[in-house]
Amino acid sequence: MKTLQLLDQDTPEVAINDVLMAKQMAYDLDTAYPGHLWAVTCEGAKGIATVRNLRLSGRNGFLLKLPAMYSASEFKKEVLKAGGEVLERYHQRRGAMNIADIAGRKTDFAGNKLYDR
């Protein structure tokens, strides 16, 4: 498997496939839910991908299991479902970001947006 060496010597190598899959996940989320600050990761060796919305929380998000075989359209559907679930947990509508809705959300003592567990 080809890897991409990051510039910082303290960071591990990242598989190119993971970078490409994360890039596609971010593109799909931004297309479906524009204006949100999506953070995605893909770790094919561990069989997982994550979806977070940094405008809402850097801590909370969804963990997706990567099946051994999948179609691109099925994976896209799962990614968009996870992104939509993140939005709904924070009482945001699925669609473009509305800064007034996010700014009006209650926060905890540390400034994190409150959500439905």
Backbone atoms as SQL, in Angstrom:
CREATE TABLE atoms (id INTEGER PRIMARY KEY, chain TEXT, resi INTEGER, resn TEXT, atom TEXT, x REAL, y REAL, z REAL);
INSERT INTO atoms VALUES
  (1, 'A', 1, 'MET', 'N', 0.848, -1.182, 0.000),
  (2, 'A', 1, 'MET', 'CA', 0.000, 0.000, 0.000),
  (3, 'A', 1, 'MET', 'C', 0.888, 1.237, 0.000),
  (4, 'A', 2, 'LYS', 'N', 0.606, 2.164, -0.892),
  (5, 'A', 2, 'LYS', 'CA', 1.360, 3.407, -0.938),
  (6, 'A', 2, 'LYS', 'C', 0.969, 4.284, 0.239),
  (7, 'A', 3, 'THR', 'N', 1.929, 5.022, 0.749),
  (8, 'A', 3, 'THR', 'CA', 1.651, 5.925, 1.864),
  (9, 'A', 3, 'THR', 'C', 2.128, 7.317, 1.516),
  (10, 'A', 4, 'LEU', 'N', 1.564, 8.274, 2.210),
  (11, 'A', 4, 'LEU', 'CA', 1.919, 9.673, 2.046),
  (12, 'A', 4, 'LEU', 'C', 2.660, 10.101, 3.302),
  (13, 'A', 5, 'GLN', 'N', 3.901, 10.534, 3.167),
  (14, 'A', 5, 'GLN', 'CA', 4.669, 10.972, 4.327),
  (15, 'A', 5, 'GLN', 'C', 4.311, 12.425, 4.626),
  (16, 'A', 6, 'LEU', 'N', 3.861, 12.670, 5.811),
  (17, 'A', 6, 'LEU', 'CA', 3.537, 14.030, 6.221),
  (18, 'A', 6, 'LEU', 'C', 4.823, 14.780, 6.534),
  (19, 'A', 7, 'LEU', 'N', 4.768, 16.097, 6.475),
  (20, 'A', 7, 'LEU', 'CA', 5.969, 16.903, 6.667),
  (21, 'A', 7, 'LEU', 'C', 6.512, 16.836, 8.085),
  (22, 'A', 8, 'ASP', 'N', 5.651, 16.765, 9.071),
  (23, 'A', 8, 'ASP', 'CA', 6.076, 16.710, 10.464),
  (24, 'A', 8, 'ASP', 'C', 6.620, 15.310, 10.751),
  (25, 'A', 9, 'GLN', 'N', 7.843, 15.207, 11.175),
  (26, 'A', 9, 'GLN', 'CA', 8.469, 13.909, 11.400),
  (27, 'A', 9, 'GLN', 'C', 7.872, 13.146, 12.579),
  (28, 'A', 10, 'ASP', 'N', 7.164, 13.835, 13.470),
  (29, 'A', 10, 'ASP', 'CA', 6.578, 13.165, 14.629),
  (30, 'A', 10, 'ASP', 'C', 5.252, 12.490, 14.310),
  (31, 'A', 11, 'THR', 'N', 4.708, 12.721, 13.129),
  (32, 'A', 11, 'THR', 'CA', 3.419, 12.130, 12.778),
  (33, 'A', 11, 'THR', 'C', 3.632, 10.867, 11.962),
  (34, 'A', 12, 'PRO', 'N', 2.724, 9.917, 12.096),
  (35, 'A', 12, 'PRO', 'CA', 2.875, 8.667, 11.352),
  (36, 'A', 12, 'PRO', 'C', 2.532, 8.850, 9.875),
  (37, 'A', 13, 'GLU', 'N', 2.885, 7.859, 9.079),
  (38, 'A', 13, 'GLU', 'CA', 2.515, 7.866, 7.679),
  (39, 'A', 13, 'GLU', 'C', 1.012, 7.619, 7.564),
  (40, 'A', 14, 'VAL', 'N', 0.415, 8.176, 6.526),
  (41, 'A', 14, 'VAL', 'CA', -1.011, 8.034, 6.305),
  (42, 'A', 14, 'VAL', 'C', -1.206, 7.363, 4.957),
  (43, 'A', 15, 'ALA', 'N', -2.072, 6.368, 4.891),
  (44, 'A', 15, 'ALA', 'CA', -2.336, 5.685, 3.630),
  (45, 'A', 15, 'ALA', 'C', -3.037, 6.637, 2.671),
  (46, 'A', 16, 'ILE', 'N', -2.590, 6.644, 1.429),
  (47, 'A', 16, 'ILE', 'CA', -3.181, 7.533, 0.425),
  (48, 'A', 16, 'ILE', 'C', -4.662, 7.253, 0.262),
  (49, 'A', 17, 'ASN', 'N', -5.065, 6.004, 0.309),
  (50, 'A', 17, 'ASN', 'CA', -6.489, 5.668, 0.189),
  (51, 'A', 17, 'ASN', 'C', -7.302, 6.315, 1.302),
  (52, 'A', 18, 'ASP', 'N', -6.739, 6.377, 2.503),
  (53, 'A', 18, 'ASP', 'CA', -7.438, 7.017, 3.618),
  (54, 'A', 18, 'ASP', 'C', -7.615, 8.509, 3.362),
  (55, 'A', 19, 'VAL', 'N', -6.577, 9.151, 2.823),
  (56, 'A', 19, 'VAL', 'CA', -6.657, 10.581, 2.513),
  (57, 'A', 19, 'VAL', 'C', -7.721, 10.826, 1.453),
  (58, 'A', 20, 'LEU', 'N', -7.713, 10.012, 0.402),
  (59, 'A', 20, 'LEU', 'CA', -8.688, 10.184, -0.673),
  (60, 'A', 20, 'LEU', 'C', -10.112, 9.926, -0.195),
  (61, 'A', 21, 'MET', 'N', -10.295, 8.920, 0.651),
  (62, 'A', 21, 'MET', 'CA', -11.632, 8.631, 1.153),
  (63, 'A', 21, 'MET', 'C', -12.110, 9.755, 2.073),
  (64, 'A', 22, 'ALA', 'N', -11.244, 10.266, 2.928),
  (65, 'A', 22, 'ALA', 'CA', -11.615, 11.374, 3.809),
  (66, 'A', 22, 'ALA', 'C', -11.953, 12.616, 2.989),
  (67, 'A', 23, 'LYS', 'N', -11.195, 12.859, 1.938),
  (68, 'A', 23, 'LYS', 'CA', -11.461, 14.008, 1.065),
  (69, 'A', 23, 'LYS', 'C', -12.838, 13.874, 0.418),
  (70, 'A', 24, 'GLN', 'N', -13.187, 12.671, -0.039),
  (71, 'A', 24, 'GLN', 'CA', -14.496, 12.451, -0.648),
  (72, 'A', 24, 'GLN', 'C', -15.611, 12.597, 0.380),
  (73, 'A', 25, 'MET', 'N', -15.379, 12.102, 1.593),
  (74, 'A', 25, 'MET', 'CA', -16.377, 12.245, 2.668),
  (75, 'A', 25, 'MET', 'C', -16.637, 13.720, 2.947),
  (76, 'A', 26, 'ALA', 'N', -15.567, 14.504, 3.062),
  (77, 'A', 26, 'ALA', 'CA', -15.701, 15.937, 3.347),
  (78, 'A', 26, 'ALA', 'C', -16.429, 16.642, 2.208),
  (79, 'A', 27, 'TYR', 'N', -16.120, 16.281, 0.977),
  (80, 'A', 27, 'TYR', 'CA', -16.788, 16.881, -0.178),
  (81, 'A', 27, 'TYR', 'C', -18.283, 16.572, -0.166),
  (82, 'A', 28, 'ASP', 'N', -18.631, 15.302, 0.074),
  (83, 'A', 28, 'ASP', 'CA', -20.044, 14.902, 0.097),
  (84, 'A', 28, 'ASP', 'C', -20.806, 15.624, 1.204),
  (85, 'A', 29, 'LEU', 'N', -20.200, 15.733, 2.385),
  (86, 'A', 29, 'LEU', 'CA', -20.855, 16.431, 3.492),
  (87, 'A', 29, 'LEU', 'C', -21.022, 17.913, 3.192),
  (88, 'A', 30, 'ASP', 'N', -19.984, 18.539, 2.639),
  (89, 'A', 30, 'ASP', 'CA', -20.066, 19.961, 2.340),
  (90, 'A', 30, 'ASP', 'C', -21.072, 20.246, 1.229),
  (91, 'A', 31, 'THR', 'N', -21.219, 19.322, 0.303),
  (92, 'A', 31, 'THR', 'CA', -22.201, 19.485, -0.769),
  (93, 'A', 31, 'THR', 'C', -23.626, 19.375, -0.220),
  (94, 'A', 32, 'ALA', 'N', -23.853, 18.410, 0.649),
  (95, 'A', 32, 'ALA', 'CA', -25.196, 18.195, 1.202),
  (96, 'A', 32, 'ALA', 'C', -25.544, 19.189, 2.300),
  (97, 'A', 33, 'TYR', 'N', -24.557, 19.548, 3.120),
  (98, 'A', 33, 'TYR', 'CA', -24.775, 20.428, 4.271),
  (99, 'A', 33, 'TYR', 'C', -23.747, 21.564, 4.220),
  (100, 'A', 34, 'PRO', 'N', -23.902, 22.512, 3.284),
  (101, 'A', 34, 'PRO', 'CA', -22.880, 23.555, 3.099),
  (102, 'A', 34, 'PRO', 'C', -22.774, 24.520, 4.273),
  (103, 'A', 35, 'GLY', 'N', -21.565, 25.034, 4.444),
  (104, 'A', 35, 'GLY', 'CA', -21.310, 26.042, 5.465),
  (105, 'A', 35, 'GLY', 'C', -20.910, 25.483, 6.810),
  (106, 'A', 36, 'HIS', 'N', -21.112, 24.202, 7.021),
  (107, 'A', 36, 'HIS', 'CA', -20.703, 23.582, 8.274),
  (108, 'A', 36, 'HIS', 'C', -19.212, 23.281, 8.202),
  (109, 'A', 37, 'LEU', 'N', -18.581, 23.163, 9.337),
  (110, 'A', 37, 'LEU', 'CA', -17.148, 22.885, 9.394),
  (111, 'A', 37, 'LEU', 'C', -16.968, 21.401, 9.712),
  (112, 'A', 38, 'TRP', 'N', -16.943, 20.587, 8.666),
  (113, 'A', 38, 'TRP', 'CA', -16.870, 19.138, 8.837),
  (114, 'A', 38, 'TRP', 'C', -15.431, 18.688, 9.046),
  (115, 'A', 39, 'ALA', 'N', -15.258, 17.782, 9.969),
  (116, 'A', 39, 'ALA', 'CA', -13.961, 17.144, 10.206),
  (117, 'A', 39, 'ALA', 'C', -14.166, 15.650, 10.041),
  (118, 'A', 40, 'VAL', 'N', -13.435, 15.053, 9.138),
  (119, 'A', 40, 'VAL', 'CA', -13.585, 13.627, 8.879),
  (120, 'A', 40, 'VAL', 'C', -12.220, 12.956, 8.924),
  (121, 'A', 41, 'THR', 'N', -12.230, 11.709, 9.291),
  (122, 'A', 41, 'THR', 'CA', -11.020, 10.901, 9.241),
  (123, 'A', 41, 'THR', 'C', -11.377, 9.551, 8.655),
  (124, 'A', 42, 'CYS', 'N', -10.391, 8.888, 8.132),
  (125, 'A', 42, 'CYS', 'CA', -10.564, 7.529, 7.648),
  (126, 'A', 42, 'CYS', 'C', -9.309, 6.755, 8.020),
  (127, 'A', 43, 'GLU', 'N', -9.501, 5.644, 8.693),
  (128, 'A', 43, 'GLU', 'CA', -8.383, 4.781, 9.067),
  (129, 'A', 43, 'GLU', 'C', -8.702, 3.380, 8.579),
  (130, 'A', 44, 'GLY', 'N', -8.353, 3.129, 7.309),
  (131, 'A', 44, 'GLY', 'CA', -8.669, 1.850, 6.687),
  (132, 'A', 44, 'GLY', 'C', -8.072, 0.660, 7.418),
  (133, 'A', 45, 'ALA', 'N', -6.868, 0.813, 7.961),
  (134, 'A', 45, 'ALA', 'CA', -6.226, -0.291, 8.678),
  (135, 'A', 45, 'ALA', 'C', -7.026, -0.696, 9.913),
  (136, 'A', 46, 'LYS', 'N', -7.693, 0.283, 10.542),
  (137, 'A', 46, 'LYS', 'CA', -8.525, 0.002, 11.715),
  (138, 'A', 46, 'LYS', 'C', -9.968, -0.283, 11.321),
  (139, 'A', 47, 'GLY', 'N', -10.317, 0.020, 10.073),
  (140, 'A', 47, 'GLY', 'CA', -11.676, -0.231, 9.597),
  (141, 'A', 47, 'GLY', 'C', -12.691, 0.781, 10.091),
  (142, 'A', 48, 'ILE', 'N', -12.247, 2.038, 10.336),
  (143, 'A', 48, 'ILE', 'CA', -13.174, 3.047, 10.848),
  (144, 'A', 48, 'ILE', 'C', -13.014, 4.383, 10.117),
  (145, 'A', 49, 'ALA', 'N', -14.079, 5.166, 10.167),
  (146, 'A', 49, 'ALA', 'CA', -14.074, 6.548, 9.698),
  (147, 'A', 49, 'ALA', 'C', -14.863, 7.351, 10.718),
  (148, 'A', 50, 'THR', 'N', -14.555, 8.633, 10.861),
  (149, 'A', 50, 'THR', 'CA', -15.286, 9.477, 11.800),
  (150, 'A', 50, 'THR', 'C', -15.832, 10.703, 11.092),
  (151, 'A', 51, 'VAL', 'N', -16.945, 11.212, 11.624),
  (152, 'A', 51, 'VAL', 'CA', -17.582, 12.424, 11.113),
  (153, 'A', 51, 'VAL', 'C', -17.868, 13.327, 12.303),
  (154, 'A', 52, 'ARG', 'N', -17.360, 14.560, 12.259),
  (155, 'A', 52, 'ARG', 'CA', -17.619, 15.558, 13.303),
  (156, 'A', 52, 'ARG', 'C', -17.953, 16.886, 12.640),
  (157, 'A', 53, 'ASN', 'N', -18.663, 17.735, 13.374),
  (158, 'A', 53, 'ASN', 'CA', -18.946, 19.092, 12.930),
  (159, 'A', 53, 'ASN', 'C', -18.287, 20.011, 13.948),
  (160, 'A', 54, 'LEU', 'N', -17.180, 20.637, 13.559),
  (161, 'A', 54, 'LEU', 'CA', -16.404, 21.435, 14.504),
  (162, 'A', 54, 'LEU', 'C', -17.102, 22.723, 14.922),
  (163, 'A', 55, 'ARG', 'N', -18.076, 23.183, 14.164),
  (164, 'A', 55, 'ARG', 'CA', -18.845, 24.353, 14.598),
  (165, 'A', 55, 'ARG', 'C', -19.729, 23.996, 15.790),
  (166, 'A', 56, 'LEU', 'N', -20.036, 22.721, 15.925),
  (167, 'A', 56, 'LEU', 'CA', -20.899, 22.273, 17.011),
  (168, 'A', 56, 'LEU', 'C', -20.100, 21.640, 18.147),
  (169, 'A', 57, 'SER', 'N', -19.141, 20.792, 17.798),
  (170, 'A', 57, 'SER', 'CA', -18.327, 20.135, 18.817),
  (171, 'A', 57, 'SER', 'C', -17.141, 19.442, 18.166),
  (172, 'A', 58, 'GLY', 'N', -15.995, 19.567, 18.780),
  (173, 'A', 58, 'GLY', 'CA', -14.828, 18.826, 18.320),
  (174, 'A', 58, 'GLY', 'C', -14.734, 17.467, 18.955),
  (175, 'A', 59, 'ARG', 'N', -15.533, 17.250, 19.987),
  (176, 'A', 59, 'ARG', 'CA', -15.478, 15.985, 20.716),
  (177, 'A', 59, 'ARG', 'C', -16.490, 14.971, 20.220),
  (178, 'A', 60, 'ASN', 'N', -17.684, 15.402, 19.913),
  (179, 'A', 60, 'ASN', 'CA', -18.772, 14.475, 19.588),
  (180, 'A', 60, 'ASN', 'C', -18.960, 14.330, 18.092),
  (181, 'A', 61, 'GLY', 'N', -19.231, 13.113, 17.682),
  (182, 'A', 61, 'GLY', 'CA', -19.448, 12.835, 16.281),
  (183, 'A', 61, 'GLY', 'C', -19.873, 11.395, 16.111),
  (184, 'A', 62, 'PHE', 'N', -19.708, 10.888, 14.911),
  (185, 'A', 62, 'PHE', 'CA', -20.094, 9.516, 14.616),
  (186, 'A', 62, 'PHE', 'C', -18.901, 8.713, 14.162),
  (187, 'A', 63, 'LEU', 'N', -18.863, 7.455, 14.578),
  (188, 'A', 63, 'LEU', 'CA', -17.851, 6.503, 14.172),
  (189, 'A', 63, 'LEU', 'C', -18.521, 5.550, 13.189),
  (190, 'A', 64, 'LEU', 'N', -17.972, 5.446, 12.004),
  (191, 'A', 64, 'LEU', 'CA', -18.508, 4.551, 10.987),
  (192, 'A', 64, 'LEU', 'C', -17.563, 3.376, 10.812),
  (193, 'A', 65, 'LYS', 'N', -18.124, 2.178, 10.790),
  (194, 'A', 65, 'LYS', 'CA', -17.313, 0.992, 10.515),
  (195, 'A', 65, 'LYS', 'C', -17.218, 0.824, 9.009),
  (196, 'A', 66, 'LEU', 'N', -16.018, 0.582, 8.539),
  (197, 'A', 66, 'LEU', 'CA', -15.796, 0.380, 7.113),
  (198, 'A', 66, 'LEU', 'C', -15.896, -1.104, 6.797),
  (199, 'A', 67, 'PRO', 'N', -16.893, -1.481, 6.022),
  (200, 'A', 67, 'PRO', 'CA', -16.998, -2.901, 5.653),
  (201, 'A', 67, 'PRO', 'C', -15.890, -3.272, 4.667),
  (202, 'A', 68, 'ALA', 'N', -15.590, -4.562, 4.582),
  (203, 'A', 68, 'ALA', 'CA', -14.543, -5.015, 3.671),
  (204, 'A', 68, 'ALA', 'C', -14.914, -4.711, 2.222),
  (205, 'A', 69, 'MET', 'N', -16.178, -4.835, 1.893),
  (206, 'A', 69, 'MET', 'CA', -16.655, -4.548, 0.537),
  (207, 'A', 69, 'MET', 'C', -17.831, -3.588, 0.644),
  (208, 'A', 70, 'TYR', 'N', -17.827, -2.542, -0.144),
  (209, 'A', 70, 'TYR', 'CA', -18.931, -1.597, -0.153),
  (210, 'A', 70, 'TYR', 'C', -18.942, -0.862, -1.480),
  (211, 'A', 71, 'SER', 'N', -20.083, -0.312, -1.796),
  (212, 'A', 71, 'SER', 'CA', -20.145, 0.518, -2.996),
  (213, 'A', 71, 'SER', 'C', -19.961, 1.970, -2.572),
  (214, 'A', 72, 'ALA', 'N', -19.485, 2.792, -3.487),
  (215, 'A', 72, 'ALA', 'CA', -19.275, 4.209, -3.178),
  (216, 'A', 72, 'ALA', 'C', -20.585, 4.884, -2.829),
  (217, 'A', 73, 'SER', 'N', -21.667, 4.518, -3.511),
  (218, 'A', 73, 'SER', 'CA', -22.959, 5.153, -3.234),
  (219, 'A', 73, 'SER', 'C', -23.495, 4.758, -1.863),
  (220, 'A', 74, 'GLU', 'N', -23.291, 3.514, -1.452),
  (221, 'A', 74, 'GLU', 'CA', -23.738, 3.087, -0.121),
  (222, 'A', 74, 'GLU', 'C', -22.938, 3.789, 0.967),
  (223, 'A', 75, 'PHE', 'N', -21.633, 3.918, 0.771),
  (224, 'A', 75, 'PHE', 'CA', -20.808, 4.586, 1.766),
  (225, 'A', 75, 'PHE', 'C', -21.182, 6.061, 1.856),
  (226, 'A', 76, 'LYS', 'N', -21.432, 6.697, 0.717),
  (227, 'A', 76, 'LYS', 'CA', -21.853, 8.098, 0.711),
  (228, 'A', 76, 'LYS', 'C', -23.146, 8.260, 1.493),
  (229, 'A', 77, 'LYS', 'N', -24.069, 7.332, 1.309),
  (230, 'A', 77, 'LYS', 'CA', -25.337, 7.391, 2.029),
  (231, 'A', 77, 'LYS', 'C', -25.112, 7.304, 3.540),
  (232, 'A', 78, 'GLU', 'N', -24.200, 6.453, 3.970),
  (233, 'A', 78, 'GLU', 'CA', -23.897, 6.309, 5.399),
  (234, 'A', 78, 'GLU', 'C', -23.222, 7.562, 5.959),
  (235, 'A', 79, 'VAL', 'N', -22.332, 8.162, 5.176),
  (236, 'A', 79, 'VAL', 'CA', -21.642, 9.384, 5.600),
  (237, 'A', 79, 'VAL', 'C', -22.649, 10.518, 5.764),
  (238, 'A', 80, 'LEU', 'N', -23.542, 10.692, 4.785),
  (239, 'A', 80, 'LEU', 'CA', -24.545, 11.758, 4.859),
  (240, 'A', 80, 'LEU', 'C', -25.530, 11.518, 6.000),
  (241, 'A', 81, 'LYS', 'N', -25.858, 10.268, 6.241),
  (242, 'A', 81, 'LYS', 'CA', -26.737, 9.938, 7.364),
  (243, 'A', 81, 'LYS', 'C', -26.059, 10.319, 8.684),
  (244, 'A', 82, 'ALA', 'N', -24.792, 10.004, 8.828),
  (245, 'A', 82, 'ALA', 'CA', -24.051, 10.352, 10.049),
  (246, 'A', 82, 'ALA', 'C', -23.973, 11.863, 10.224),
  (247, 'A', 83, 'GLY', 'N', -23.673, 12.592, 9.143),
  (248, 'A', 83, 'GLY', 'CA', -23.620, 14.047, 9.215),
  (249, 'A', 83, 'GLY', 'C', -24.970, 14.643, 9.599),
  (250, 'A', 84, 'GLY', 'N', -26.030, 14.124, 9.025),
  (251, 'A', 84, 'GLY', 'CA', -27.372, 14.590, 9.364),
  (252, 'A', 84, 'GLY', 'C', -27.731, 14.304, 10.811),
  (253, 'A', 85, 'GLU', 'N', -27.297, 13.147, 11.314),
  (254, 'A', 85, 'GLU', 'CA', -27.553, 12.799, 12.714),
  (255, 'A', 85, 'GLU', 'C', -26.830, 13.762, 13.651),
  (256, 'A', 86, 'VAL', 'N', -25.601, 14.126, 13.296),
  (257, 'A', 86, 'VAL', 'CA', -24.862, 15.098, 14.108),
  (258, 'A', 86, 'VAL', 'C', -25.648, 16.403, 14.169),
  (259, 'A', 87, 'LEU', 'N', -26.116, 16.870, 13.034),
  (260, 'A', 87, 'LEU', 'CA', -26.889, 18.122, 13.000),
  (261, 'A', 87, 'LEU', 'C', -28.149, 18.015, 13.851),
  (262, 'A', 88, 'GLU', 'N', -28.875, 16.918, 13.721),
  (263, 'A', 88, 'GLU', 'CA', -30.123, 16.764, 14.474),
  (264, 'A', 88, 'GLU', 'C', -29.889, 16.686, 15.978),
  (265, 'A', 89, 'ARG', 'N', -28.797, 16.084, 16.388),
  (266, 'A', 89, 'ARG', 'CA', -28.498, 16.004, 17.831),
  (267, 'A', 89, 'ARG', 'C', -28.311, 17.386, 18.444),
  (268, 'A', 90, 'TYR', 'N', -27.869, 18.328, 17.615),
  (269, 'A', 90, 'TYR', 'CA', -27.682, 19.707, 18.078),
  (270, 'A', 90, 'TYR', 'C', -28.844, 20.606, 17.666),
  (271, 'A', 91, 'HIS', 'N', -29.946, 19.993, 17.311),
  (272, 'A', 91, 'HIS', 'CA', -31.168, 20.710, 16.924),
  (273, 'A', 91, 'HIS', 'C', -30.948, 21.642, 15.744),
  (274, 'A', 92, 'GLN', 'N', -30.154, 21.190, 14.802),
  (275, 'A', 92, 'GLN', 'CA', -29.929, 21.928, 13.560),
  (276, 'A', 92, 'GLN', 'C', -30.670, 21.200, 12.448),
  (277, 'A', 93, 'ARG', 'N', -31.141, 21.964, 11.471),
  (278, 'A', 93, 'ARG', 'CA', -31.823, 21.317, 10.359),
  (279, 'A', 93, 'ARG', 'C', -30.785, 20.763, 9.396),
  (280, 'A', 94, 'ARG', 'N', -31.174, 19.709, 8.691),
  (281, 'A', 94, 'ARG', 'CA', -30.304, 19.151, 7.663),
  (282, 'A', 94, 'ARG', 'C', -30.311, 20.119, 6.487),
  (283, 'A', 95, 'GLY', 'N', -29.195, 20.647, 6.149),
  (284, 'A', 95, 'GLY', 'CA', -29.086, 21.600, 5.052),
  (285, 'A', 95, 'GLY', 'C', -27.971, 22.574, 5.348),
  (286, 'A', 96, 'ALA', 'N', -28.042, 23.719, 4.714),
  (287, 'A', 96, 'ALA', 'CA', -27.008, 24.737, 4.878),
  (288, 'A', 96, 'ALA', 'C', -26.972, 25.248, 6.312),
  (289, 'A', 97, 'MET', 'N', -25.781, 25.649, 6.748),
  (290, 'A', 97, 'MET', 'CA', -25.614, 26.155, 8.105),
  (291, 'A', 97, 'MET', 'C', -26.346, 27.483, 8.277),
  (292, 'A', 98, 'ASN', 'N', -26.974, 27.639, 9.419),
  (293, 'A', 98, 'ASN', 'CA', -27.609, 28.891, 9.802),
  (294, 'A', 98, 'ASN', 'C', -26.888, 29.368, 11.061),
  (295, 'A', 99, 'ILE', 'N', -26.045, 30.381, 10.920),
  (296, 'A', 99, 'ILE', 'CA', -25.206, 30.841, 12.030),
  (297, 'A', 99, 'ILE', 'C', -26.035, 31.315, 13.215),
  (298, 'A', 100, 'ALA', 'N', -27.225, 31.861, 12.975),
  (299, 'A', 100, 'ALA', 'CA', -28.069, 32.324, 14.077),
  (300, 'A', 100, 'ALA', 'C', -28.527, 31.150, 14.937),
  (301, 'A', 101, 'ASP', 'N', -28.840, 30.015, 14.302),
  (302, 'A', 101, 'ASP', 'CA', -29.251, 28.828, 15.067),
  (303, 'A', 101, 'ASP', 'C', -28.110, 28.307, 15.928),
  (304, 'A', 102, 'ILE', 'N', -26.906, 28.301, 15.376),
  (305, 'A', 102, 'ILE', 'CA', -25.760, 27.801, 16.128),
  (306, 'A', 102, 'ILE', 'C', -25.405, 28.762, 17.257),
  (307, 'A', 103, 'ALA', 'N', -25.417, 30.043, 16.972),
  (308, 'A', 103, 'ALA', 'CA', -25.067, 31.047, 17.990),
  (309, 'A', 103, 'ALA', 'C', -26.063, 31.041, 19.137),
  (310, 'A', 104, 'GLY', 'N', -27.304, 30.685, 18.861),
  (311, 'A', 104, 'GLY', 'CA', -28.335, 30.692, 19.895),
  (312, 'A', 104, 'GLY', 'C', -28.376, 29.443, 20.757),
  (313, 'A', 105, 'ARG', 'N', -27.552, 28.440, 20.452),
  (314, 'A', 105, 'ARG', 'CA', -27.559, 27.198, 21.220),
  (315, 'A', 105, 'ARG', 'C', -26.949, 27.402, 22.594),
  (316, 'A', 106, 'LYS', 'N', -27.508, 26.722, 23.581),
  (317, 'A', 106, 'LYS', 'CA', -26.969, 26.765, 24.937),
  (318, 'A', 106, 'LYS', 'C', -25.634, 26.039, 24.986),
  (319, 'A', 107, 'THR', 'N', -24.764, 26.482, 25.890),
  (320, 'A', 107, 'THR', 'CA', -23.458, 25.859, 26.049),
  (321, 'A', 107, 'THR', 'C', -23.252, 25.425, 27.501),
  (322, 'A', 108, 'ASP', 'N', -22.297, 24.523, 27.691),
  (323, 'A', 108, 'ASP', 'CA', -21.955, 24.124, 29.052),
  (324, 'A', 108, 'ASP', 'C', -20.897, 25.086, 29.598),
  (325, 'A', 109, 'PHE', 'N', -20.356, 24.793, 30.770),
  (326, 'A', 109, 'PHE', 'CA', -19.393, 25.679, 31.421),
  (327, 'A', 109, 'PHE', 'C', -18.122, 25.880, 30.609),
  (328, 'A', 110, 'ALA', 'N', -17.788, 24.922, 29.734),
  (329, 'A', 110, 'ALA', 'CA', -16.571, 25.009, 28.936),
  (330, 'A', 110, 'ALA', 'C', -16.821, 25.642, 27.565),
  (331, 'A', 111, 'GLY', 'N', -18.053, 26.034, 27.294),
  (332, 'A', 111, 'GLY', 'CA', -18.368, 26.662, 26.014),
  (333, 'A', 111, 'GLY', 'C', -18.764, 25.697, 24.921),
  (334, 'A', 112, 'ASN', 'N', -18.918, 24.402, 25.251),
  (335, 'A', 112, 'ASN', 'CA', -19.339, 23.417, 24.263),
  (336, 'A', 112, 'ASN', 'C', -20.851, 23.472, 24.087),
  (337, 'A', 113, 'LYS', 'N', -21.312, 23.351, 22.849),
  (338, 'A', 113, 'LYS', 'CA', -22.740, 23.348, 22.563),
  (339, 'A', 113, 'LYS', 'C', -23.368, 22.112, 23.193),
  (340, 'A', 114, 'LEU', 'N', -24.561, 22.296, 23.778),
  (341, 'A', 114, 'LEU', 'CA', -25.282, 21.174, 24.370),
  (342, 'A', 114, 'LEU', 'C', -26.022, 20.429, 23.279),
  (343, 'A', 115, 'TYR', 'N', -26.192, 19.139, 23.458),
  (344, 'A', 115, 'TYR', 'CA', -26.810, 18.291, 22.448),
  (345, 'A', 115, 'TYR', 'C', -27.664, 17.230, 23.106),
  (346, 'A', 116, 'ASP', 'N', -28.477, 16.538, 22.289),
  (347, 'A', 116, 'ASP', 'CA', -29.256, 15.403, 22.779),
  (348, 'A', 116, 'ASP', 'C', -28.377, 14.172, 22.744),
  (349, 'A', 117, 'ARG', 'N', -28.328, 13.463, 23.839),
  (350, 'A', 117, 'ARG', 'CA', -27.496, 12.253, 23.905),
  (351, 'A', 117, 'ARG', 'C', -28.230, 11.058, 23.398);
